[in-house]
Amino acid sequence: MKALNPNSIAPPFARYSHGAAAAPGCQLIATSGQLGMTADGTVPEGAEAQAKICFANIDAVLAEAGAGREDVLRLNAYVTDRAHMAGYMAARDAWLANISPPPASTLVIVIGFTRPEFVVEIEATAAVRQTTDAVDPKNGSIEK
């Protein structure tokens, strides 16, 4: 990924890039918005705890495509209150601690989600170099 931070605009004011360009020959991967719920249905209190689960879920989705957090071009995050921004940003910054450059990122405050206990939702767009493996056109599985 190439970070896009033009000198003609103000620099990012947190750990993100203004834009990100995928390398040639990459396949795009898009995750659905991930909520802070574990596989057993547990939803912890607080934006940081929920965001950590969202990011773990994103790691799992990316791994299914042979990708990782280092391949993320863009994060879109949604919180239900301005008070949840710090918790989300702490989890995001920890998730990206060893990633340079950081991806593009947007954070939006929304009125709510499908259940009131959810306070954060995160989606990711990634790009991973394509392999020479064959893709089954019927089910999309990768044949090695």
Phi, psi and omega in degrees: 000141174250125177287142179241099180230079184300141177292345183278357176233164180299144179293159176303143180261010174210190184276083175200168173252150177296327178207169179213136179247133178283150176289153177302145177079019180262151175261133177279143177232129177239130175265154168286165176298129180258132178261161183279063180231130179284170181301332180271006176091002179288134176237107180287163175277148173095144183294320183295314179297317179293320180296323177300320177291317177305314182292324176296320177296319178297319176304317182294318179295315179298319180300326178300333180259008182075025183241173177214180183299334177293346180265357183288128177266325188209139171244135171242124181233150182226130176234156185270357180198149178303330180296340181270354183300314184297317179296316177299311184296326177296316179293318179298313182296323177293319180295327182261009188308321183256015182254124177217129000282158177288157180286170169295153185207139176230139177234127183234140175267126182240169182283334179167177179238191185294333176229142186296337181285344178281130180239352180214145174220139184225136173234155182227149170239129183230166175223126180236142179301133179287147178259178177269007178294148179276142177254127178289117183293341181282319184233000176077003180287153181265126178257125182267000000 
